[in-house]
Amino acid sequence: MARLFTEIFAPAVLAAVMPVVIGAHAGAAGWGLLAALFCAAIPYAMILRGVRRGRLSDRHIGERSQRTGPLVFGLASVLAGLGLLVAGGAPRELIALIVASFAGGVVATGINHFWKSSIHAGVAAGSAVVLVLVFGPLLLTSAAVVAAVGWSRVRLEDHTVAQVVAGAAIGAVVAGVVFGLLR
């Protein structure tokens, strides 16, 4: 069950789904798909390439020392996608999501230099906050997913409880502040 939660709610999966959901909500699913390409598909393809070539330990990049390169590449990809969204006049709500994703990525990359916070928990918590801000308090139930992801990361011994709590707190605060201000 822990492996299932880790895979289903992995950062790459949420980074692919959230732009489509927010894009569709804003009446612009095509823009959401474009954002998903730059926020998830391109960065994840680079990670898979690194795993195949033996440069990365696994697709979740469990080794903290291996995370910086893929995180920086992912940020560059998100920034390129954001540039296209802004230049093309994508909906404000979608742009706010991508800026929040970028900001969360910057914080996670900075923290990664010193400590291994849970990016799984951060992306799950940030996604939950955005869903509540967009769709209302009924989506507070998505906090159960955040808890399940956190449990899975600890259960699989990929993170400590402190790393999961810190990741979730960072993801929730960054997403809440940035998305909340820009939408």
Secondary structure, 3 states (H helix, E strand, C coil): CHHHHHHHCCHHHHHHHHHHHHHHHCCCHHHHHHHHHHHHHHHHHHHHHHHHCCCCCCCCCCCHHHCHHHHHHHHHHHHHHHHHHHHHCCCHHHHHHHHHHHHHHHHHHHHHCCCCCCHHHHHHHHHHHHHHHHHCHHHHHHHHHHHHHHHHHHHCCCCCHHHHHHHHHHHHHHHHHHHHHHC
